[in-house]
């Protein structure tokens, strides 16, 4: 079986030779179903897969444990599925996580400092006849001073062809993911940063509003980590708690990378002082694909929520009660004054006696 691979399509300006488009079409990730990765655009079609050797016969990607100063030799098999000869460029590049949460590789004009610098194909280019395959030996040499931890990149094949209609060169890339875990003390760690909570209420004095929790997940350790998320908003003493549901697992972040998160929570009671809490369970994946949950981390932010319409209603009710009490008292005083006046008049009349 063939291993799934990463496919990119890059357009470079004919004169400036700068990258103007990079599209990730397929990702080689551990756990994906093995199968051929095909770069098909116009009359060009080829596939790449990992070589069958002591590391495995049906690998979905390259994954190694290696110590600083160590070397590894492996291979990539490239097959020409088209009807024309292929002349492909072969090179390695560092990986990074895109804003969409996908793995991408640096373009050739960007300098690689890890996997892209440590991985070397036996040849910088290969020529393959139609229907034929070629194996490209690759060698990974990790420097003696390499920092322990996880590194991700890829080995790429690239074909540049002119697009006469648009007057540009089209660079089609197809490759396979490489994950290295350099030996030494592994320190997986995530941090929650820039935590904030915002609340938007309603004019309904008895209604509930919507809260939005925002925070940044920062991989501060030396291991690639994803995480399970949980978030909630509660009033004082944890009362009237509302939880966010169906939060997705975050993408796997490489050491040093960050990921911005925005969590909407609906039907939140305006309980004057709201506390928003986010909890992450970091997930560490070893080279075999086994996932280990680590100790949870959490962050908290507070905001004041004043239910103005409810307060206005309360003020109006209190004012109405006060006015009613005052009117009642005033009426009582007036009735008492009228009664006292009638009694006084009756007494005075009795004292004067009957008229002659």
Number of C-alpha atoms within 10 A of each C-alpha: 14 20 26 29 30 27 28 24 19 20 21 19 16 14 9 8 12 15 16 9 13 19 13 16 16 20 22 25 20 19 12 13 15 19 17 17 24 22 27 14 10 6 9 18 18 22 25 29 29 28 22 16 10 7 13 11 14 18 23 26 24 27 19 16 15 18 19 17 12 14 14 13 12 18 18 22 17 23 21 23 22 17 12 14 15 19 15 19 16 21 22 29 28 25 23 19 18 13 11 8 13 14 24 25 27 17 18 13 9 10 12 18 10 19 23 24 17 17 24 19 20 15 12 13 15 16 14 18 16 16 13 13 17 15 17 20 15 19 16 19 19 22 14 10 8 14 17 19 21 22 22 25 27 27 25 24 27 21 20 17 13 15 12 8 6 10 12 17 21 20 18 22 24 27 34 27 28 23 21 22 23 23 16 13 10 14 12 19 20 27 17 21 14 11 18 18 21 17 18 13 20 14 12 12 16 11 15 18 17 16 24 16 23 19 20 16 21 20 24 19 19 22 26 28 26 23 22 16 20 19 21 21 27 21 21 12 10 11 12 14 17 19 17 16 13 8 12 10 15 19 19 22 25 24 22 13 15 19 19 14 12 12 19 18 19 17 13 23 23 27 18 13 14 27 20 25 20 21 17 23 20 27 24 20 17 16 15 10 11 10 14 11 14 15 9 14 14 14 17 17 18 17 14 14 17 13 22 15 16 16 12 12 13 13 12 12 12 12 12 12 12 12 12 12 12 12 12 12 12 12 12 12 12 12 12 12 12 12 12 12 12 12 12 12 12 11 11 11 12 10 9 8 8 7 5 3
